[in-house]
Amino acid sequence: MPNYIDKCDCHIHSLDGGLAQATILEKIGDNKYLAQYGDVKCTAIFNPFVGRYYVDDKYGIVRDKKPINRER
C-alpha cells in the first residue's frame, strides 16, 4: 500500500498555474492537503469543479520541525 493519497498533475504556483506532477501526501484539514512537489513539502487545496489540486510551493511551504534542545 502506498504511503500517499495521489500522484497527479496539479496546478503549481511557481509555474504560474502550469501543470506538473506532484504527490498528495495526506489530508490535514477540510480542504487542505500536504503535498510534495520536487523536494519541497507544501500545502495544496482541491478544486472539485475542475477536479485538480492547486499546490502552493511559494507561500505554503511546510518545513520539517527540528527538535528544540533545551539543555545548556
N, C-alpha and C positions, 0 to 999 in steps of 0.2 A: 504494500500500500504506500503510495507516495506521501511525502510529508509537506504537501502544498495543496491548495484548493484548485488552482487552474494555471495553466500556461497558455497565454493567448496573446493576440495582437491587441495592444492597448494604445490609447492616445497618450503621448508622452509630453509633458510640459516643456522640457528643454528642447524638444524638436518642434516647438510651436504647434503642438497638437497633432503632429505626424504619428503614423502608426509604427510600432515596433513591438517585438515580443518581450513580454515581462512575465514574471511569476507572481501570482497572488498567493501569499503565504498563509494568511489567516484573517478571520473577521475580528475586528477589535471594537466595533460599535454598530449602531443601527445600519448605517450605510457607509462605514469606514473600514478600510481594509489595510493590512500591512502587505506591501508589495516589494519586489526586488527587480530593479532594472539595472543590468550590468552588475556591478558590485555594490550598488547603493540601495539601502533599505529605505523605503519612504511610504507615505500614505497614498491611498487611492480611494476613489468612490466609483460606484457602478451606476451608469445611466440606463435604466430599463427601457427607455424609449428608443435608443439606438443599439442597445444590447452590448455595450462596451464599457470597459473600465477606463478611468481617467487617472493616470499616475502622475503625482506631483513630485518630481525629482528636483525641483528648485527650492521650494519653501516648505515641503513636507518631509524633509529628511529626518529619519529616525536614527539616532546614534545609540550604539550599544553603551549601556551604563557601566562604568568601571567601578569596582568596589571601593568604598571610601576607607582609607587607612586612618584610623583614629589613634593609633599608637604614636607616642612621642619619644 
